[in-house]
Amino acid sequence: MPSVRVPIVVWEDHAGFYTARVIAGSDVAATDKSAAAAADQLKRYLEWSARRDGWRPPWSLEEPRLEFIDVSVR
């Protein structure tokens, strides 16, 4: 099976759990007790989905880049 890079975002909620979500083209997300576990759970789902449905180009991102944004929260 060919490799495909799927951009995801991972964040921690107020309860200490982590959510990993595909950035574009899908509403798929996974939640776990660590960032790595949430990302791994999402990876396993995407691999399973690709085997089940065959290859479907999920989206097109032109020149993606990683960006950090600091926000103030009250």
N, C-alpha and C positions, 0 to 999 in steps of 0.2 A: 504494500500500500504506500503511495507517495506521501511525503510529509507536507503539511500545510501549516503555516504560521497563522494563528488566530489571536488577534490582539484582545486582551482582557483587562479589566480593571478590578482591583481588590481593595476593599475598605473594611475598617473595623467599626462595629456599631457600639452604642453606649453600654451594652451588656457584655462586651468583650468577645463577641462572635465576629467572624470574618465572612464577607460575602464576595464571591468571585463572579463576574458577569462578562459575557461577550460584549465588546464595545459596540459593534454595529452588525446589523443583518439578522439578529436573533434576540429573543427575549429570554434566553437560557441563563440561569444563574445557579450557584451552589453556595451553601452556607456550612461552616464547620468551626471548630474551636481554634484553628490556626490558619494563617494565610496560605501556607503551603498545602494543607489538607483541603481547603476549599478549592484552590486552583487544581489540585490533583483530581478531586471529585468532578470538577467541570471538564477536565481533560478526558477522564474515563467516559463521561456521558457523550462528549463530542465524538470520540472514537467509536463508541457503540452505535451512535446515530449514523455515522458515515458507513459502517458495515451494514446496517439495516437498510438504509435508504440509497446507498450508492453515493457517488460523488455529485454534489450540487454546489456550484460556485455560490457561496453565501453572500458575498458582497464585494465591492470594489473600493479600496481606500487608496487614494493617490497621495504619495509622499507623507505617510503618517509620521508623527513625532511624539515623543514622550514629553509631557509638560507637567510641572508641579505648580500648584496654585495655593498660596497661603490664604486662609480665610479666618476672620475673627468670629467667634461664636460666643454669644452671651449665655 
